[in-house]
Amino acid sequence: MALKDLCTKVKPNAAYSSGDTIDTAGYMSLSVISYTQATTALTITHSDDDSTYSAVAATDIIKSDSVAGAVALNVLTYTAAGTSCFGYTGKKRYVKVAVANPPVDATVTTLLGDPQYAPV
């Protein structure tokens, strides 16, 4: 039984391209949904100023059970095809997700959630 609406609380971006900047201003959460075709890797970096990016700590990535692989530093390694989700809990405003071989290996959809002002 669904008692709450999620659509007015998230801002999806299905047109995300590997390496694009995700600006989290005005949102308290970021989730990334990826569909991988095969073994691949996603590299996650973040920045305060959208010019100098650094590796995201593994502790700032919450991976779902559907991620068939490992998190080492800022890289999620997928060992099989499938759909998975991970969350970013870092404190930086800008985030980038780079796919090892886009769009062959993976496609990415981003979800900004918990907006300061809803609905979005």
Contacts in CASP RR format, 6 or more apart in sequence:
PFRMAT RR
TARGET T0000
AUTHOR 0000-0000-0000
METHOD contacts of the structure
MODEL  1
MALKDLCTKVKPNAAYSSGDTIDTAGYMSLSVISYTQATTALTITHSDDD
STYSAVAATDIIKSDSVAGAVALNVLTYTAAGTSCFGYTGKKRYVKVAVA
NPPVDATVTTLLGDPQYAPV
8 118 0 8 1.000
8 119 0 8 1.000
8 120 0 8 1.000
9 113 0 8 1.000
9 114 0 8 1.000
9 115 0 8 1.000
9 118 0 8 1.000
9 119 0 8 1.000
9 120 0 8 1.000
10 111 0 8 1.000
10 112 0 8 1.000
10 113 0 8 1.000
10 120 0 8 1.000
11 27 0 8 1.000
11 111 0 8 1.000
11 112 0 8 1.000
11 113 0 8 1.000
11 115 0 8 1.000
11 120 0 8 1.000
12 109 0 8 1.000
12 110 0 8 1.000
12 111 0 8 1.000
13 22 0 8 1.000
13 109 0 8 1.000
13 110 0 8 1.000
13 111 0 8 1.000
13 112 0 8 1.000
14 109 0 8 1.000
16 22 0 8 1.000
16 97 0 8 1.000
16 108 0 8 1.000
16 109 0 8 1.000
16 110 0 8 1.000
17 102 0 8 1.000
18 97 0 8 1.000
18 98 0 8 1.000
18 99 0 8 1.000
18 102 0 8 1.000
18 103 0 8 1.000
18 108 0 8 1.000
19 96 0 8 1.000
19 97 0 8 1.000
19 98 0 8 1.000
19 99 0 8 1.000
20 96 0 8 1.000
21 50 0 8 1.000
21 94 0 8 1.000
21 95 0 8 1.000
21 96 0 8 1.000
22 30 0 8 1.000
22 94 0 8 1.000
22 95 0 8 1.000
22 96 0 8 1.000
22 97 0 8 1.000
22 110 0 8 1.000
22 112 0 8 1.000
23 50 0 8 1.000
23 93 0 8 1.000
23 94 0 8 1.000
24 30 0 8 1.000
24 93 0 8 1.000
24 94 0 8 1.000
24 95 0 8 1.000
24 112 0 8 1.000
25 93 0 8 1.000
26 112 0 8 1.000
26 115 0 8 1.000
26 116 0 8 1.000
26 117 0 8 1.000
27 112 0 8 1.000
27 113 0 8 1.000
27 114 0 8 1.000
27 115 0 8 1.000
27 116 0 8 1.000
28 113 0 8 1.000
28 114 0 8 1.000
28 115 0 8 1.000
28 116 0 8 1.000
29 87 0 8 1.000
29 112 0 8 1.000
29 113 0 8 1.000
29 114 0 8 1.000
30 87 0 8 1.000
30 88 0 8 1.000
30 95 0 8 1.000
30 110 0 8 1.000
30 111 0 8 1.000
30 112 0 8 1.000
30 113 0 8 1.000
31 85 0 8 1.000
31 86 0 8 1.000
31 87 0 8 1.000
31 88 0 8 1.000
31 110 0 8 1.000
31 111 0 8 1.000
31 113 0 8 1.000
32 42 0 8 1.000
32 85 0 8 1.000
32 86 0 8 1.000
32 87 0 8 1.000
32 88 0 8 1.000
32 97 0 8 1.000
32 108 0 8 1.000
32 109 0 8 1.000
32 110 0 8 1.000
32 111 0 8 1.000
33 83 0 8 1.000
33 84 0 8 1.000
33 85 0 8 1.000
33 108 0 8 1.000
33 109 0 8 1.000
33 110 0 8 1.000
33 111 0 8 1.000
34 42 0 8 1.000
34 78 0 8 1.000
34 83 0 8 1.000
34 84 0 8 1.000
34 85 0 8 1.000
34 86 0 8 1.000
34 99 0 8 1.000
34 106 0 8 1.000
34 107 0 8 1.000
34 108 0 8 1.000
34 109 0 8 1.000
35 82 0 8 1.000
35 83 0 8 1.000
35 106 0 8 1.000
35 107 0 8 1.000
36 78 0 8 1.000
36 80 0 8 1.000
36 81 0 8 1.000
36 82 0 8 1.000
36 83 0 8 1.000
36 84 0 8 1.000
36 105 0 8 1.000
36 106 0 8 1.000
37 81 0 8 1.000
37 104 0 8 1.000
37 105 0 8 1.000
37 106 0 8 1.000
38 80 0 8 1.000
38 81 0 8 1.000
38 105 0 8 1.000
39 77 0 8 1.000
39 78 0 8 1.000
39 79 0 8 1.000
39 80 0 8 1.000
40 77 0 8 1.000
40 78 0 8 1.000
40 99 0 8 1.000
40 100 0 8 1.000
40 101 0 8 1.000
40 105 0 8 1.000
40 106 0 8 1.000
41 75 0 8 1.000
41 76 0 8 1.000
41 77 0 8 1.000
41 78 0 8 1.000
41 99 0 8 1.000
41 100 0 8 1.000
42 75 0 8 1.000
42 76 0 8 1.000
42 78 0 8 1.000
42 97 0 8 1.000
42 98 0 8 1.000
42 99 0 8 1.000
42 100 0 8 1.000
42 106 0 8 1.000
42 108 0 8 1.000
43 74 0 8 1.000
43 75 0 8 1.000
43 97 0 8 1.000
43 98 0 8 1.000
43 100 0 8 1.000
44 55 0 8 1.000
44 56 0 8 1.000
44 61 0 8 1.000
44 74 0 8 1.000
44 75 0 8 1.000
44 76 0 8 1.000
44 88 0 8 1.000
44 95 0 8 1.000
44 96 0 8 1.000
44 97 0 8 1.000
44 98 0 8 1.000
45 53 0 8 1.000
45 54 0 8 1.000
45 55 0 8 1.000
45 56 0 8 1.000
45 74 0 8 1.000
45 95 0 8 1.000
45 96 0 8 1.000
45 98 0 8 1.000
46 53 0 8 1.000
46 54 0 8 1.000
46 56 0 8 1.000
46 60 0 8 1.000
46 88 0 8 1.000
46 90 0 8 1.000
46 92 0 8 1.000
46 94 0 8 1.000
46 95 0 8 1.000
46 96 0 8 1.000
47 53 0 8 1.000
47 54 0 8 1.000
47 92 0 8 1.000
47 93 0 8 1.000
47 94 0 8 1.000
47 95 0 8 1.000
47 96 0 8 1.000
48 92 0 8 1.000
48 93 0 8 1.000
48 94 0 8 1.000
49 94 0 8 1.000
50 93 0 8 1.000
50 94 0 8 1.000
53 94 0 8 1.000
53 96 0 8 1.000
55 73 0 8 1.000
55 74 0 8 1.000
56 74 0 8 1.000
56 88 0 8 1.000
56 90 0 8 1.000
56 95 0 8 1.000
57 73 0 8 1.000
57 74 0 8 1.000
57 90 0 8 1.000
58 71 0 8 1.000
58 72 0 8 1.000
58 73 0 8 1.000
58 74 0 8 1.000
60 88 0 8 1.000
60 89 0 8 1.000
60 90 0 8 1.000
61 71 0 8 1.000
61 74 0 8 1.000
61 76 0 8 1.000
61 86 0 8 1.000
61 87 0 8 1.000
61 88 0 8 1.000
61 89 0 8 1.000
62 86 0 8 1.000
62 87 0 8 1.000
62 88 0 8 1.000
62 89 0 8 1.000
63 71 0 8 1.000
63 76 0 8 1.000
63 84 0 8 1.000
63 86 0 8 1.000
63 87 0 8 1.000
64 84 0 8 1.000
64 85 0 8 1.000
64 86 0 8 1.000
66 82 0 8 1.000
66 83 0 8 1.000
66 84 0 8 1.000
66 85 0 8 1.000
67 76 0 8 1.000
67 78 0 8 1.000
67 84 0 8 1.000
67 85 0 8 1.000
67 86 0 8 1.000
68 78 0 8 1.000
68 79 0 8 1.000
68 80 0 8 1.000
68 82 0 8 1.000
68 84 0 8 1.000
69 76 0 8 1.000
69 77 0 8 1.000
69 78 0 8 1.000
69 79 0 8 1.000
70 76 0 8 1.000
70 77 0 8 1.000
71 77 0 8 1.000
76 86 0 8 1.000
78 84 0 8 1.000
78 106 0 8 1.000
88 95 0 8 1.000
97 108 0 8 1.000
97 110 0 8 1.000
99 105 0 8 1.000
99 106 0 8 1.000
99 108 0 8 1.000
100 106 0 8 1.000
112 120 0 8 1.000
113 120 0 8 1.000
END
